[in-house]
Amino acid sequence: MVEDIIFFDTMRQGLWIAVMISTPMLAVALLAGVVIGLFQALTSIQEMTLTFVPKVGLMLAVFWVSMSFMSESLVAFFTERLIPMIAEI
């Protein structure tokens, strides 16, 4: 019973960290998609690469900027939560 609680709490923390790590890139992709969609609707340009290339470029830029935050979050989760659990086994 206690092991189940620890397991589910660890899973909850892991999923929350995954959400926090992915939020900046997903928010930029959503914002870029809306802006590009509005631009395409206003200008009647229906080019497929116009939506893909800027989104990927912006997501790569945000990934590069937030990479240290992502790494620090994952390292903290592993050192504070998972490694002590593995050491107990």
C-alpha positions in Angstrom: 0.0 0.0 0.0 2.7 2.5 1.0 4.8 1.4 -2.1 1.8 2.2 -4.3 1.5 5.7 -2.8 5.2 6.4 -3.3 5.0 5.0 -6.9 2.0 7.2 -7.8 3.4 10.3 -6.2 6.6 9.8 -8.1 4.7 9.4 -11.4 2.6 12.5 -10.6 5.8 14.5 -10.0 7.4 13.1 -13.2 4.3 14.0 -15.3 4.2 17.5 -13.8 7.9 18.1 -14.7 7.1 16.9 -18.2 4.3 19.4 -18.5 6.5 22.2 -17.1 9.3 21.4 -19.5 7.1 21.1 -22.6 5.0 24.2 -21.8 7.3 26.9 -23.3 7.7 25.1 -26.7 4.1 24.2 -26.9 3.0 27.7 -26.1 5.3 29.2 -28.8 4.0 26.6 -31.3 0.4 27.5 -30.5 1.1 31.3 -30.7 3.0 30.9 -34.0 0.3 28.8 -35.4 -2.4 31.3 -34.6 -0.3 34.3 -35.9 0.6 32.4 -39.1 -3.0 31.2 -39.6 -4.3 34.8 -39.3 -1.7 36.0 -41.7 -2.7 33.3 -44.2 -6.4 34.1 -43.8 -5.8 37.8 -44.3 -3.5 37.4 -47.4 -5.2 34.3 -48.9 -1.8 32.6 -49.1 -2.2 28.9 -48.6 1.4 27.6 -48.6 2.0 24.6 -46.4 5.6 25.4 -45.7 4.6 28.8 -44.5 3.1 27.2 -41.4 5.8 24.5 -40.8 9.1 26.3 -41.2 8.5 29.2 -38.8 6.9 27.0 -36.2 9.9 24.6 -36.2 12.4 27.6 -36.2 10.7 29.2 -33.2 10.4 25.9 -31.3 14.1 25.3 -31.8 14.9 28.8 -30.6 12.8 28.4 -27.5 14.3 24.9 -26.9 17.8 26.4 -27.1 16.9 29.2 -24.7 15.1 27.0 -22.2 17.5 24.1 -22.3 19.2 25.0 -19.1 15.8 25.2 -17.3 14.9 21.8 -18.7 18.2 20.2 -17.7 18.1 21.6 -14.2 14.5 20.4 -13.6 15.3 16.9 -14.8 18.5 16.7 -12.8 16.8 18.0 -9.7 14.0 15.4 -10.1 16.5 12.6 -10.5 18.8 13.6 -7.6 16.1 14.4 -5.2 13.5 11.8 -6.0 14.6 8.9 -8.1 18.2 8.2 -7.0 17.3 8.0 -3.3 14.6 5.6 -4.2 17.0 3.4 -6.2 19.6 3.6 -3.3 17.0 2.2 -0.9 16.5 -1.0 -3.0 
